[in-house]
Amino acid sequence: MTASRFFAPVWNTVCINAWITIWISSALYAAPAIFPLKDIRAGQHAVGRTVFSGTKVEEFDVEILGVLENIGPKQSIILARLSGGPLANTGVMQGMSGSPVYIDGKLIGAVALSFPQSKEAIAGIRPIEDMLRVEPTPDAAQRQLAVNVAPRDPLNLPARHHAVIAGETRLEEIATPVAFSGFTASTLEQFAPQLRSLGMDPRQGVSGGGVPSERLGDPKKLEPGSMISVQLVSGDLSVGADGTVTAIDGDRLYAFGHRFLATGSTDMPFAQAEVLALLPNLASSFKISTAREWMGSITADRDTAVSGITGRAAALIPVDIRVGAHTYHMRMVQDRVMTPLLMQMAIFSTIEATERSVGSATYSIRGQIDFNGGTVRVDDVYSGDVAVAAIASGGVASTMGFALQSGFDALKIKTVTLEIGSVEKRGQSQILDFIAPRTAHPGDDLDLVVVLGGANGAETARHVRYRVPISVAPGPLYFTVSDATATNTLEYQAAVGTPQHSAAEVLNLLKGLRSNTKAYMRVWRSEPSFTVEGRDLPDPPPSLAMILTRAQAGSTNATTARGAKLAELEISPGPGLVVTGTKTIQIEVKE
């Protein structure tokens, strides 16, 4: 017997065993069979799958009307009429986003778009080829894009809701129903415009507010057509966005058929959801549901789909907020856009729920934000006649936003602990006047007087001593007394266009933020000052200033120029008072 004839039976056995192994693996973890977009024709009959009640996946009928080609960049949409079950009464519902549609058992795509206020259930189906391009595998090395800007108002968010408009007709992404539980009604009214600009439809009282157990459930309970809830916040306050599973490929899951937040790489937990009832509505019908048990993590959120990994726990931020005798425990997603906004909403709501919301008020917020690379203390007071809760919550959110937008892994948030106190009166002190001599000489001791105005017209004078440096050159010397907001803004402006080279630079900036309970006197000259790699270089020699100026002209990210600060002094108006206002004077330094 030749060697080849001897090994042939063995080789055949190995091949057969390998083929059986591959076949079993493909049966268990097979990618969905696809009906390609190029074969779609008007008049074809299809079947959709979604949940109308409980967790049972049911079928509905789909009639293909045609294909809308190139309605977006390299994108086409299948137009279809849906029928069966409750759809004649509800039309296309919020929560159906991602419902899979099949022709001859092969997946063509997901229900993803609709015509608002349409009399018929006409829907746009996202081709499955587009959805499967959203790779769900998390990349630990990939970081979110660093945005080196001053902390922006977390309410000023970019609009991300896409629609195809033809006259008065709009074929638009089905709004993602986002259920808020434990929040006050005024919180949703305050933040609804910003949430809608992100393509979300905030709703209250349409969720059971379920808190999934800490352990992950069995992913085998999920199937195409199952309803899931992406949980942004869970605990005493909860925020969940509902949608439908389109396809499952092993441990990979694809859903929604459109963006949720368009954050790209992300880490948001999702739970299996149970539909409690359907609510037909003239404007937009929706499902009333509640989250049951964790199933995995959404790891990619892009234009055409969200995708994730089943059996994978998301990294959430433990948050504790104590207001009076009440303590709110929750866990929150880590996202550079949503985390500051959600934190602001949580603080706003806990204040509204526990304290007075109308009239003069003063709130203190103390605690800490723990990052991977260090801790930033929170210790500030906010006071006023209107919108004090919004201002107070925005202060904490801005700090978090600046850190998260820096893009450093060391500035991912570990925990947040806050304690909020209140005084039911207006505790403000306004900068009314600033008195100083007109001229001075190098080495002179100046007596500077800041006049502060309080309640009932009361005025208080604060004396500040400042010695003019011996080395100061003749010319104008400026003194600016301002509140914390104006002073911190100067620091933020110095950071604009200047890349932060380390997490330590960002932490040092955040730790140096001024408190609202003091006024700050800044002594400065009009000569250029520069910030290089996070360090101030006030009034550099002319030769060095010329080099830095050229570097700034060549790259807007190289340096930042501003007035040269010689000194900064603190002025306390009294315990519990919040300082507002700003005044600037000029003193002429003579030889």
Long-range contacts (C-beta under 8 A, 24 or more apart in sequence): 28-250, 29-249, 29-250, 29-251, 30-249, 31-132, 31-249, 32-106, 32-107, 32-128, 32-224, 32-247, 32-248, 32-249, 33-105, 33-106, 33-107, 34-106, 34-107, 34-108, 34-128, 34-129, 35-102, 35-103, 35-104, 35-106, 35-107, 35-108, 36-129, 37-67, 37-76, 37-78, 37-108, 37-109, 37-127, 37-129, 40-64, 40-67, 40-78, 40-108, 42-66, 44-103, 45-103, 46-80, 46-101, 46-102, 46-103, 46-108, 47-101, 47-102, 47-103, 48-82, 48-99, 48-100, 48-101, 48-102, 48-111, 48-225, 49-99, 49-100, 49-101, 49-102, 49-224, 49-225, 50-96, 50-99, 50-111, 50-225, 50-227, 50-244, 51-225, 51-226, 51-227, 51-244, 51-275, 51-287, 52-85, 52-86, 52-275, 52-278, 53-275, 53-277, 53-278, 54-274, 54-275, 55-221, 55-226, 55-227, 55-272, 55-273, 55-274, 55-275, 55-292, 57-223, 57-224, 57-225, 57-226, 58-85, 58-225, 59-84, 60-84, 60-85, 60-87, 62-101, 62-125, 64-103, 65-122, 68-124, 68-164, 68-171, 71-164, 71-171, 72-162, 72-164, 75-130, 75-304, 76-127, 77-112, 77-113, 77-124, 77-125, 77-126, 77-127, 77-164, 77-171, 78-108, 78-109, 78-124, 78-125, 78-126, 78-127, 79-122, 79-123, 79-124, 79-125, 80-122, 80-123, 80-124, 80-125, 81-120, 81-121, 81-122, 81-123, 82-111, 82-121, 82-122, 82-123, 83-121, 86-278, 86-280, 87-121, 88-121, 89-280, 90-121, 90-278, 90-280, 90-285, 91-118, 91-119, 91-120, 91-121, 91-280, 91-285, 92-118, 92-121, 92-122, 92-123, 92-174, 92-285, 93-278, 93-284, 93-285, 93-286, 93-287, 94-174, 94-175, 94-176, 94-177, 94-201, 94-242, 94-284, 94-285, 94-286, 94-287, 95-177, 95-227, 95-242, 95-243, 95-244, 95-275, 95-286, 95-287, 95-289, 96-123, 96-174, 96-244, 96-287, 97-173, 97-174, 97-176, 97-243, 97-244, 97-255, 97-256, 97-257, 97-258, 98-243, 98-244, 98-245, 98-246, 98-254, 98-255, 98-256, 98-257, 98-305, 99-225, 99-244, 99-246, 100-224, 100-225, 100-244, 100-245, 100-246, 100-247, 101-125, 107-224, 107-246, 107-247, 109-246, 109-257, 110-244, 110-246, 110-254, 110-255, 110-256, 110-257, 110-305, 111-174, 111-244, 111-257, 112-173, 112-174, 112-256, 112-257, 112-258, 113-164, 113-171, 113-172, 113-173, 113-174, 113-258, 114-171, 114-172, 114-174, 115-169, 115-170, 115-171, 115-172, 116-170, 116-172, 116-283, 116-284, 117-282, 117-283, 117-284, 124-171, 125-257, 126-257, 126-258, 126-304, 126-305, 128-246, 128-247, 130-304, 130-305, 131-246, 131-247, 131-254, 131-257, 131-304, 131-305, 131-307, 132-247, 132-254, 133-304, 134-254, 134-300, 134-302, 134-304, 134-305, 134-306, 134-307, 135-300, 135-307, 136-252, 136-253, 136-254, 136-299, 136-300, 136-307, 136-308, 136-309, 137-252, 137-299, 137-309, 138-265, 138-267, 138-297, 138-299, 138-309, 138-312, 139-265, 142-265, 143-407, 143-409, 144-263, 144-264, 144-265, 144-336, 144-407, 145-407, 146-405, 146-406, 146-407, 146-408, 146-499, 146-500, 147-336, 147-405, 147-406, 147-407, 148-405, 148-406, 148-495, 148-496, 148-497, 148-498, 148-499, 148-500, 148-557, 149-405, 149-495, 149-496, 150-402, 150-489, 150-492, 150-493, 150-495, 150-496, 151-398, 151-399, 151-401, 151-402, 151-405, 151-492, 152-398, 152-401, 153-394, 153-398, 154-340, 154-341, 154-344, 154-394, 154-397, 154-398, 154-401, 155-191, 155-194, 155-341, 155-344, 155-394, 156-194, 157-194, 157-197, 157-198, 157-337, 157-341, 158-197, 159-197, 159-198, 160-197, 160-198, 160-199, 160-259, 160-261, 160-262, 161-196, 161-197, 161-198, 161-199, 162-199, 162-258, 162-259, 162-303, 173-199, 173-258, 173-259, 174-258, 175-199, 175-200, 175-201, 175-284, 176-200, 176-201, 176-241, 176-242, 176-243, 176-256, 176-260, 177-201, 177-203, 177-206, 177-241, 177-242, 177-286, 177-287, 178-202, 178-203, 178-232, 178-239, 178-240, 178-241, 178-242, 179-203, 179-204, 179-206, 179-207, 179-209, 179-229, 179-238, 179-239, 179-240, 179-241, 179-242, 179-289, 180-204, 180-207, 180-237, 180-238, 180-239, 181-207, 181-208, 181-209, 181-237, 181-238, 181-239, 181-240, 182-209, 182-236, 182-237, 182-238, 182-328, 182-349, 183-237, 183-345, 183-349, 184-349, 184-352, 184-353, 186-352, 186-357, 187-345, 187-348, 187-349, 187-352, 190-348, 190-390, 191-341, 191-344, 191-345, 191-348, 194-341, 198-261, 199-259, 199-260, 199-261, 200-241, 201-284, 201-286, 203-286, 206-279, 206-286, 206-288, 206-289, 207-238, 207-240, 207-288, 207-289, 207-290, 207-291, 208-274, 208-276, 208-289, 208-290, 208-291, 209-238, 209-290, 210-238, 210-290, 210-291, 210-292, 211-235, 211-238, 211-291, 212-271, 212-291, 212-292, 212-293, 212-294, 213-293, 213-294, 214-294, 215-293, 215-294, 216-293, 216-294, 216-295, 216-296, 216-311, 216-313, 217-271, 217-272, 217-292, 217-293, 217-294, 217-295, 219-251, 219-295, 219-296, 219-310, 219-311, 221-272, 221-295, 222-248, 222-253, 222-272, 222-295, 222-310, 223-248, 224-248, 226-272, 227-272, 227-273, 227-274, 227-275, 227-287, 227-289, 228-255, 228-270, 228-271, 228-272, 228-273, 228-295, 229-270, 229-271, 229-272, 229-273, 229-289, 229-290, 229-291, 230-260, 230-268, 230-269, 230-270, 230-298, 230-306, 231-268, 231-269, 231-270, 231-271, 231-291, 231-333, 232-268, 232-332, 232-333, 232-338, 232-342, 233-330, 233-331, 233-332, 233-333, 233-342, 233-346, 234-269, 234-291, 234-316, 234-330, 234-331, 235-319, 235-328, 235-329, 235-330, 235-331, 236-328, 236-329, 236-330, 237-328, 237-330, 237-346, 237-349, 237-350, 238-291, 238-330, 239-342, 240-271, 240-273, 240-291, 242-273, 242-287, 242-289, 243-306, 246-305, 248-310, 251-296, 251-309, 251-310, 251-311, 251-312, 252-307, 252-308, 252-309, 252-310, 253-296, 253-307, 253-308, 253-309, 253-310, 254-305, 254-306, 254-307, 255-298, 255-305, 255-306, 255-307, 255-308, 256-305, 256-306, 257-304, 257-305, 258-303, 258-304, 258-305, 259-301, 259-302, 259-303, 259-304, 259-306, 260-298, 260-301, 260-306, 261-301, 261-335, 261-337, 261-338, 262-301, 262-302, 262-303, 263-301, 263-335, 263-336, 263-337, 263-338, 264-300, 264-301, 264-302, 265-299, 265-300, 266-298, 266-299, 266-300, 266-301, 266-333, 266-335, 267-297, 267-298, 267-299, 267-314, 267-315, 267-333, 267-334, 268-297, 268-298, 268-301, 268-308, 268-314, 268-333, 268-335, 269-294, 269-296, 269-297, 269-298, 269-313, 269-314, 269-316, 269-333, 270-294, 270-295, 270-296, 270-297, 270-298, 270-308, 271-295, 317-413, 317-414, 317-415, 317-416, 318-415, 318-416, 319-343, 319-346, 319-415, 319-416, 319-417, 320-415, 320-416, 320-417, 320-418, 321-346, 321-347, 321-350, 321-418, 321-419, 321-420, 322-418, 322-419, 322-420, 323-350, 323-351, 323-353, 323-354, 323-355, 323-419, 323-420, 323-422, 324-354, 324-355, 324-420, 324-421, 324-422, 326-350, 326-353, 326-354, 332-416, 334-404, 334-412, 334-413, 335-404, 336-401, 336-404, 336-405, 339-400, 339-404, 339-413, 340-397, 340-398, 340-400, 340-401, 340-404, 341-397, 343-393, 343-396, 343-397, 343-400, 343-416, 344-393, 344-394, 344-396, 344-397, 345-393, 346-393, 347-389, 347-392, 347-393, 347-396, 347-397, 347-418, 347-420, 348-389, 348-390, 348-393, 350-420, 351-389, 351-392, 351-393, 351-420, 351-422, 352-389, 354-420, 355-389, 355-420, 355-422, 356-422, 356-424, 357-389, 359-385, 359-424, 360-384, 360-385, 360-424, 360-425, 360-426, 361-388, 361-389, 361-422, 361-423, 361-424, 361-425, 361-426, 362-388, 362-422, 362-423, 362-424, 362-425, 362-426, 362-427, 362-576, 362-578, 363-388, 363-389, 363-392, 363-420, 363-421, 363-422, 364-420, 364-421, 364-422, 365-392, 365-395, 365-396, 365-418, 365-419, 365-420, 366-418, 366-419, 366-421, 367-416, 367-417, 367-418, 367-419, 368-416, 368-417, 369-396, 369-399, 369-400, 369-403, 369-413, 369-415, 369-416, 370-413, 370-414, 370-415, 370-416, 370-417, 371-403, 371-410, 371-411, 371-412, 371-413, 371-414, 371-503, 371-507, 372-409, 372-410, 372-411, 372-412, 372-414, 373-408, 373-410, 373-411, 373-503, 373-504, 373-507, 374-410, 374-503, 374-504, 374-507, 376-403, 376-507, 376-510, 376-511, 377-511, 378-418, 379-515, 380-484, 380-515, 380-516, 380-517, 381-427, 381-515, 381-516, 381-517, 381-576, 381-578, 382-516, 382-578, 383-426, 383-427, 383-428, 383-516, 383-577, 383-578, 384-426, 384-428, 384-578, 385-426, 392-420, 399-510, 399-513, 402-492, 402-506, 402-509, 402-510, 403-506, 403-507, 403-510, 406-500, 406-503, 406-506, 408-500, 408-502, 408-503, 408-506, 409-503, 410-503, 411-503, 411-506, 411-507, 423-576, 426-455, 427-576, 427-577, 427-578, 428-454, 428-455, 428-577, 428-578, 428-579, 428-580, 429-453, 429-454, 429-460, 429-573, 429-574, 429-577, 429-578, 429-579, 429-580, 430-454, 430-579, 430-580, 430-581, 431-481, 431-482, 431-483, 431-519, 431-579, 431-580, 431-581, 431-582, 431-583, 432-459, 432-581, 433-583, 434-479, 434-481, 434-583, 434-584, 434-585, 436-479, 436-585, 436-587, 437-587, 438-587, 438-588, 439-587, 439-588, 439-589, 439-590, 440-468, 440-477, 440-587, 440-588, 440-589, 440-590, 441-468, 441-589, 441-590, 441-591, 442-468, 442-469, 442-470, 442-471, 442-472, 442-589, 442-591, 443-467, 443-468, 443-469, 443-470, 444-468, 446-587, 448-479, 448-521, 450-481, 450-519, 450-521, 450-571, 450-583, 452-519, 452-573, 452-579, 454-573, 454-574, 454-577, 460-573, 460-574, 462-519, 462-571, 462-572, 462-573, 464-521, 464-569, 464-571, 466-521, 466-523, 466-567, 466-569, 468-589, 469-566, 472-566, 472-589, 473-589, 474-589, 474-590, 474-591, 475-525, 475-588, 475-589, 476-525, 476-526, 476-586, 476-587, 476-588, 476-589, 477-523, 477-525, 477-566, 477-586, 477-587, 477-588, 477-589, 478-523, 478-524, 478-525, 478-526, 478-563, 478-584, 478-585, 478-586, 478-587, 479-521, 479-522, 479-523, 479-584, 479-585, 479-586, 479-587, 480-521, 480-522, 480-524, 480-582, 480-583, 480-584, 481-519, 481-520, 481-521, 481-522, 481-571, 481-582, 481-583, 481-584, 482-519, 482-520, 482-522, 482-581, 482-582, 482-583, 483-516, 483-519, 483-520, 483-579, 483-580, 483-581, 483-582, 484-513, 484-514, 484-515, 484-516, 484-518, 484-520, 484-579, 485-516, 486-582, 487-514, 487-520, 487-522, 487-568, 488-513, 488-514, 490-522, 490-562, 493-560, 493-562, 494-531, 494-536, 494-560, 494-562, 495-531, 495-560, 496-560, 497-556, 497-557, 497-560, 498-531, 498-534, 498-557, 498-558, 498-559, 498-560, 499-557, 500-534, 501-533, 501-534, 502-534, 505-533, 505-534, 508-534, 509-534, 516-578, 516-579, 517-572, 517-573, 517-576, 517-577, 517-578, 517-579, 518-570, 518-571, 518-572, 518-573, 518-579, 519-570, 519-571, 519-572, 519-573, 519-579, 520-568, 520-569, 520-570, 520-571, 521-568, 521-569, 521-570, 521-571, 522-565, 522-567, 522-568, 523-565, 523-566, 523-567, 523-568, 523-569, 524-563, 524-564, 524-565, 524-566, 525-563, 525-564, 525-566, 526-563, 526-564, 527-563, 527-564, 528-561, 528-562, 528-563, 528-564, 529-561, 529-562, 529-563, 529-564, 529-565, 530-559, 530-560, 530-561, 531-559, 531-560, 531-562, 532-558, 532-559, 536-565, 538-564, 538-565, 538-566, 539-564
